[in-house]
Amino acid sequence: MDALGWIVLAIVIVVVVLLVAWLLTRRRTQHRRAEAAHLRAQVAERAPIAEQRAAIADETAAKARRAAAEASEKQAEANRLENRAKVQQEEARSTRSALDDQRERADRLDPDTRPDSDTDVRAAETAGPEVREPRAPQRDLRTDQGGETDREGRHSL
């Protein structure tokens, strides 16, 4: 075979190799296209489920925000009520203290009052012996019944 034959043979071999490479590339491209189409079909099939899950998640998030807002409102209301209760308790303590002071003053002024509590004992210790002596049961002039009465004027049973 002469040199021209070898050149033609080399060209034919190169063309055949290029043709095989082109066919393999084309086949691989078609396979990749088919695989991509299959993946797109799966995505299209699963998209409604994903959208439904996203809608449920959005709804749940909205419920959580509403619940948090309600909890915040309830916490604010609880704080307001707690503050109001503290003020009312302080007012009650103040009123009770003023009433106790007034009762003690009345007990100190009343010569017939017998010391029943620690404050009355201290007042009786500073007073004369006539306050410390036991006395007979008082009559309740409001109901005209005899018997023992407590410091507030209530009958004991």
C-alpha angles and dihedrals in degrees: 000000000000128000094266091058091051090051092050090046091050091049091049091049091049091048091048092048090048091047092050091047090049092049092048091048091048092048091049090048091051090049090050091049090051091048091049090050090051091050091048090052090052090049091050090048094050098039096087090053090051091048090049091050091048090051091050090048091050091049091049091049090051090050090050091051091049091048091049091050091049091047090050091050091047091048090051090049090048090051091049092049091046091051091047090049090051091051091047092047090051090048089049091049090048092048091045091049091049090049091048090050091049091047091050091049090050090048091051091049096045110082091199096058116111118213108253104159137044092264090051090048090053090048090047092050090057091044127072127276093265091074094051096054117100115251138203121269113279125237118237104235092192094065097015091234125135125226143088120316129191126232093279092052096255121141117247117225 
